[in-house]
Amino acid sequence: MPISHDAFRQLPPHQAHKYLRDLLTAVGVLEPYEPLLDGMQPWLEEKLVQVPASQAEIIRRYAHWKVIRHMIKLHEQGRLTASATNAARNRITAAIAMLDYFHRHDATAATATQALVERYVARRTAFASLEYTFVTWLRTTRINPGIRLPTPPDGPPNLTLGHEDRWRQIGLLLNDSTLLPWIRVSGLFVVLFALPLVRTLMMRTDQVTLAPDGRVLVTFGEVPIEMPPGVDDLVRNLLANGSTHSYTRTGTHWLFPGRIAGRAMAATALRAQLYPLGIKSRASRQAALFQLAGEVPAPVLAELIGITPGTAATWAALSARDWSGYIAER
C-alpha cells in the first residue's frame, strides 16, 4: 500500500496503526494531521447508517457546518481536546435522538412545533444543553425559525478546596524531589497559576524564556511571567535535562511530550499522577483563580494567564473584590 493518510484510513481501527501513522507524521514522511478531526467523518458516517435518509441529510449538514466547523476553529486555536471531541459527538447524537422523537410524532425538523420541542425537553432530567446548539442551528438556518430553547444557564463557580490545602499542594510539588520533573512543573502551573490542565500540557518550549540575567519567564497568556524562586529552577531543569523526563523531548516542540511521537502528553496521564497526591486539577485551579482574582485586577489577570476578561471579572466578583476603579488608578 502507498504510504498516505488515505491508506491508513482504509485500515481497520487499531492502536498499532495509529501509532505507526503518528510516527510517520512526526518524522515528516506524512504531512501533519489532527487525529481527533480525522476520526470524525468515519464516526459520523457509521452513526448515520441507521438514520433515515431524510434525517441523515439534516444531521450531516448540522455536523459539518456547525459541530465540525467549531472543532476546526478549536484546532486552529490549539484548544481541540479529547473532551471537546466527545462533546461534539454527544451533540450530534442528541440531534439524532431529537429528530427521531419528531419522526415518531409525525413531524420533521422543519415542521416541529415549539410545543413538541418543549415536550421533548421535559423528558430530560437535566438542562437540554446538547440540544440547544441543534435547535439554535435549525432556527438560524431558517430550517425551522419557529422553535427555540433558552440559553443554558451558567452556574456560579464551585469552590471545594481551601486556601491552606492549596498551599500544601504547592509545597508538595515544590519540595518532593521523588516526583518526576514533568509532574512537578505541570502540576505547579495548574495549582499556582490556575492554568487548565489541557492547556498546560499543550504548552510549547518556546513559551519558556531563559533570560541572560538568570530569570525564567513563562508566557501563559499575552505577557511573560517571571517564575518565583523554586519554580524557576524546576522549569530550567526540565528544559535542560531531557533525560530526566519520563519521555524523551528529542525532536519535539512540546514542553510535555507524550508517548505518541509528535503528540503532547495526554491529560489522563497527568491526572493519574496528580490524583494519588491528593491533587484534583479542577478544584486546585478554581482555588487558584479565587485567590488570584482577589489579588490581581481582572484585566491584568486575563492577560497574564490567558483567560477571558469576563471570566476574570466573574472570579473577581466571587472573591468580593471590586476592580471598577482600576482604570482610573492605572
C-alpha positions as semicolon CSV with decimal commas, in nm:
position;residue;x (nm);y (nm);z (nm)
1;M;0,000;0,000;0,000
2;P;0,123;0,354;-0,060
3;I;0,226;0,546;0,248
4;S;-0,052;0,800;0,280
5;H;-0,320;0,913;0,520
6;D;-0,582;0,760;0,290
7;A;-0,407;0,423;0,321
8;F;-0,431;0,440;0,699
9;R;-0,797;0,543;0,676
10;Q;-0,867;0,218;0,487
11;L;-0,707;0,003;0,757
12;P;-0,914;-0,134;1,047
13;P;-0,903;0,093;1,354
14;H;-0,617;-0,040;1,565
15;Q;-0,377;0,120;1,813
16;A;-0,075;-0,013;1,622
17;H;-0,195;0,154;1,301
18;K;-0,247;0,482;1,486
19;Y;0,098;0,463;1,643
20;L;0,271;0,398;1,311
21;R;0,075;0,678;1,140
22;D;0,172;0,926;1,413
23;L;0,535;0,811;1,396
24;L;0,550;0,861;1,018
25;T;0,392;1,203;1,063
26;A;0,640;1,302;1,335
27;V;0,943;1,224;1,114
28;G;0,797;1,402;0,810
29;V;0,705;1,108;0,589
30;L;0,336;1,204;0,617
31;E;0,203;1,558;0,631
32;P;0,071;1,679;0,969
33;Y;-0,286;1,588;1,058
34;E;-0,518;1,613;1,356
35;P;-0,637;1,265;1,461
36;L;-0,936;1,399;1,655
37;L;-1,066;1,575;1,344
38;D;-0,963;1,296;1,111
39;G;-1,174;1,044;1,301
40;M;-1,494;1,249;1,295
41;Q;-1,602;1,173;0,939
42;P;-1,583;0,791;0,967
43;W;-1,760;0,812;1,304
44;L;-2,033;1,031;1,155
45;E;-2,096;0,806;0,856
46;E;-2,112;0,500;1,079
47;K;-2,356;0,683;1,305
48;L;-2,582;0,777;1,013
49;V;-2,614;0,424;0,874
50;Q;-2,921;0,356;1,090
51;V;-3,074;0,702;1,036
52;P;-3,347;0,754;0,768
53;A;-3,216;0,936;0,461
54;S;-3,431;1,246;0,516
55;Q;-3,298;1,286;0,870
56;A;-2,942;1,189;0,779
57;E;-2,913;1,480;0,538
58;I;-3,009;1,731;0,809
59;I;-2,770;1,572;1,059
60;R;-2,486;1,568;0,805
61;R;-2,532;1,940;0,733
62;Y;-2,551;2,021;1,103
63;A;-2,242;1,813;1,177
64;H;-2,030;1,968;0,901
65;W;-2,140;2,331;0,917
66;K;-2,181;2,366;1,291
67;V;-2,019;2,096;1,502
68;I;-1,711;2,001;1,297
69;R;-1,663;2,362;1,192
70;H;-1,639;2,452;1,561
71;M;-1,387;2,171;1,611
72;I;-1,173;2,311;1,328
73;K;-1,179;2,650;1,497
74;L;-1,068;2,494;1,827
75;H;-0,790;2,311;1,641
76;E;-0,666;2,635;1,485
77;Q;-0,657;2,789;1,833
78;G;-0,472;2,489;1,975
79;R;-0,766;2,406;2,204
80;L;-0,910;2,090;2,048
81;T;-0,905;1,814;2,309
82;A;-1,048;1,466;2,351
83;S;-1,316;1,602;2,584
84;A;-1,415;1,866;2,325
85;T;-1,436;1,592;2,063
86;N;-1,657;1,379;2,288
87;A;-1,880;1,681;2,346
88;A;-1,910;1,730;1,969
89;R;-2,011;1,368;1,919
90;N;-2,264;1,396;2,201
91;R;-2,422;1,699;2,030
92;I;-2,462;1,504;1,707
93;T;-2,604;1,204;1,894
94;A;-2,851;1,432;2,074
95;A;-2,962;1,583;1,743
96;I;-3,026;1,235;1,601
97;A;-3,234;1,146;1,907
98;M;-3,437;1,467;1,877
99;L;-3,514;1,410;1,508
100;D;-3,617;1,053;1,588
101;Y;-3,859;1,189;1,851
102;F;-4,001;1,432;1,596
103;H;-4,046;1,148;1,346
104;R;-4,234;0,935;1,600
105;H;-4,471;1,228;1,649
106;D;-4,530;1,278;1,275
107;A;-4,303;1,583;1,247
108;T;-3,973;1,674;1,086
109;A;-3,701;1,925;1,162
110;A;-3,890;2,179;0,950
111;T;-4,241;2,113;1,085
112;A;-4,173;2,053;1,456
113;T;-4,359;2,296;1,679
114;Q;-4,239;2,475;1,989
115;A;-4,479;2,264;2,196
116;L;-4,323;1,944;2,059
117;V;-3,973;2,070;2,138
118;E;-4,076;2,155;2,492
119;R;-4,237;1,814;2,541
120;Y;-3,914;1,651;2,427
121;V;-3,703;1,863;2,662
122;A;-3,942;1,797;2,952
123;R;-3,846;1,429;2,930
124;R;-3,489;1,518;3,020
125;T;-3,369;1,517;3,380
126;A;-3,101;1,779;3,307
127;F;-3,099;2,101;3,108
128;A;-3,100;2,031;2,733
129;S;-2,763;2,192;2,666
130;L;-2,675;1,939;2,394
131;E;-3,000;2,004;2,207
132;Y;-2,965;2,381;2,247
133;T;-2,698;2,402;1,977
134;F;-2,906;2,197;1,733
135;V;-3,229;2,390;1,791
136;T;-3,044;2,720;1,755
137;W;-2,890;2,598;1,428
138;L;-3,232;2,496;1,294
139;R;-3,362;2,844;1,372
140;T;-3,068;3,047;1,239
141;T;-3,051;2,846;0,915
142;R;-3,426;2,908;0,865
143;I;-3,499;2,536;0,855
144;N;-3,738;2,595;1,143
145;P;-3,738;2,958;1,267
146;G;-4,033;2,896;1,497
147;I;-3,858;2,688;1,766
148;R;-3,610;2,786;2,035
149;L;-3,459;2,678;2,365
150;P;-3,348;2,909;2,645
151;T;-2,977;2,979;2,674
152;P;-2,808;2,721;2,902
153;P;-2,758;2,878;3,246
154;D;-2,409;2,950;3,374
155;G;-2,385;2,837;3,733
156;P;-2,154;3,012;3,979
157;P;-1,805;2,863;4,027
158;N;-1,794;2,595;4,293
159;L;-1,502;2,613;4,537
160;T;-1,417;2,285;4,708
161;L;-1,051;2,342;4,804
162;G;-0,942;2,563;5,090
163;H;-0,654;2,812;5,098
164;E;-0,436;2,600;5,327
165;D;-0,492;2,281;5,127
166;R;-0,391;2,457;4,807
167;W;-0,065;2,578;4,958
168;R;0,001;2,230;5,092
169;Q;-0,022;2,104;4,733
170;I;0,215;2,377;4,614
171;G;0,464;2,287;4,887
172;L;0,448;1,920;4,793
173;L;0,516;1,987;4,425
174;L;0,797;2,231;4,506
175;N;0,982;2,016;4,755
176;D;0,921;1,647;4,682
177;S;1,226;1,550;4,475
178;T;1,098;1,193;4,435
179;L;0,837;1,317;4,187
180;L;0,929;1,330;3,819
181;P;1,016;1,683;3,699
182;W;0,732;1,699;3,444
183;I;0,477;1,615;3,715
184;R;0,609;1,888;3,945
185;V;0,622;2,161;3,679
186;S;0,290;2,084;3,511
187;G;0,119;2,047;3,849
188;L;0,254;2,383;3,966
189;F;0,129;2,555;3,652
190;V;-0,221;2,430;3,739
191;V;-0,215;2,483;4,117
192;L;-0,012;2,805;4,127
193;F;-0,110;2,986;3,806
194;A;-0,463;2,846;3,753
195;L;-0,392;2,701;3,409
196;P;-0,641;2,444;3,277
197;L;-0,481;2,102;3,275
198;V;-0,522;2,054;2,899
199;R;-0,375;2,396;2,818
200;T;-0,082;2,319;3,045
201;L;0,003;2,002;2,858
202;M;-0,028;2,180;2,522
203;M;0,248;2,426;2,614
204;R;0,546;2,457;2,381
205;T;0,911;2,500;2,467
206;D;0,913;2,846;2,301
207;Q;0,676;2,967;2,575
208;V;0,970;2,946;2,816
209;T;1,243;3,213;2,802
210;L;1,573;3,181;2,989
211;A;1,684;3,541;3,039
212;P;2,058;3,630;3,041
213;D;2,026;3,755;3,400
214;G;1,911;3,411;3,517
215;R;1,539;3,477;3,530
216;V;1,295;3,222;3,389
217;L;0,996;3,372;3,207
218;V;0,691;3,171;3,105
219;T;0,416;3,301;2,878
220;F;0,074;3,162;2,969
221;G;-0,132;3,440;2,810
222;E;-0,013;3,759;2,645
223;V;0,254;3,874;2,893
224;P;0,553;3,667;3,015
225;I;0,552;3,592;3,389
226;E;0,872;3,567;3,590
227;M;0,880;3,238;3,776
228;P;0,920;3,266;4,154
229;P;1,214;3,105;4,338
230;G;1,193;2,728;4,334
231;V;0,965;2,715;4,034
232;D;1,230;2,878;3,815
233;D;1,484;2,604;3,894
234;L;1,231;2,331;3,821
235;V;1,141;2,480;3,482
236;R;1,507;2,538;3,394
237;N;1,598;2,179;3,483
238;L;1,302;2,042;3,289
239;L;1,429;2,214;2,975
240;A;1,793;2,127;3,028
241;N;1,770;1,765;3,140
242;G;1,553;1,588;2,886
243;S;1,684;1,251;3,003
244;T;1,521;1,301;3,344
245;H;1,183;1,348;3,180
246;S;0,957;1,042;3,168
247;Y;0,961;1,057;2,786
248;T;1,220;1,198;2,551
249;R;1,191;1,555;2,428
250;T;1,419;1,496;2,128
251;G;1,277;1,638;1,807
252;T;0,960;1,782;1,962
253;H;0,845;2,134;2,045
254;W;0,614;2,022;2,327
255;L;0,715;2,115;2,680
256;F;0,544;1,796;2,798
257;P;0,577;1,541;2,515
258;G;0,369;1,226;2,530
259;R;0,418;0,860;2,446
260;I;0,297;0,901;2,088
261;A;0,553;1,054;1,854
262;G;0,482;1,420;1,784
263;R;0,200;1,441;2,040
264;A;0,177;1,623;2,369
265;M;0,116;1,443;2,696
266;A;-0,241;1,320;2,742
267;A;-0,444;1,481;3,018
268;T;-0,532;1,139;3,158
269;A;-0,162;1,068;3,215
270;L;-0,117;1,378;3,431
271;R;-0,443;1,324;3,620
272;A;-0,330;0,971;3,703
273;Q;-0,009;1,112;3,858
274;L;-0,170;1,401;4,049
275;Y;-0,469;1,217;4,194
276;P;-0,266;0,991;4,432
277;L;-0,105;1,312;4,564
278;G;-0,448;1,442;4,660
279;I;-0,447;1,697;4,376
280;K;-0,766;1,729;4,170
281;S;-0,684;1,964;3,885
282;R;-1,026;2,131;3,856
283;A;-1,061;2,203;4,228
284;S;-0,700;2,325;4,254
285;R;-0,737;2,553;3,953
286;Q;-1,058;2,707;4,089
287;A;-0,891;2,772;4,425
288;A;-0,601;2,940;4,245
289;L;-0,838;3,154;4,036
290;F;-1,023;3,260;4,350
291;Q;-0,703;3,380;4,519
292;L;-0,551;3,541;4,209
293;A;-0,873;3,728;4,127
294;G;-0,866;3,880;4,473
295;E;-0,505;3,996;4,435
296;V;-0,475;4,099;4,070
297;P;-0,704;4,336;3,874
298;A;-0,928;4,140;3,637
299;P;-0,790;4,292;3,311
300;V;-0,433;4,214;3,420
301;L;-0,519;3,861;3,530
302;A;-0,685;3,792;3,194
303;E;-0,367;3,895;3,009
304;L;-0,133;3,704;3,239
305;I;-0,292;3,361;3,242
306;G;-0,487;3,371;2,914
307;I;-0,849;3,375;3,031
308;T;-1,130;3,597;2,903
309;P;-1,197;3,930;3,074
310;G;-1,547;3,806;3,156
311;T;-1,411;3,500;3,336
312;A;-1,165;3,715;3,528
313;A;-1,444;3,954;3,627
314;T;-1,663;3,665;3,744
315;W;-1,392;3,537;3,974
316;A;-1,317;3,890;4,098
317;A;-1,682;3,925;4,196
318;L;-1,674;3,586;4,371
319;S;-1,368;3,692;4,570
320;A;-1,555;4,011;4,670
321;R;-1,302;4,240;4,506
322;D;-1,430;4,544;4,316
323;W;-1,183;4,647;4,046
324;S;-1,412;4,912;3,898
325;G;-1,159;5,183;3,987
326;Y;-0,867;5,002;3,822
327;I;-0,864;5,209;3,502
328;A;-0,860;5,536;3,695
329;E;-0,582;5,408;3,922
330;R;-0,381;5,297;3,622
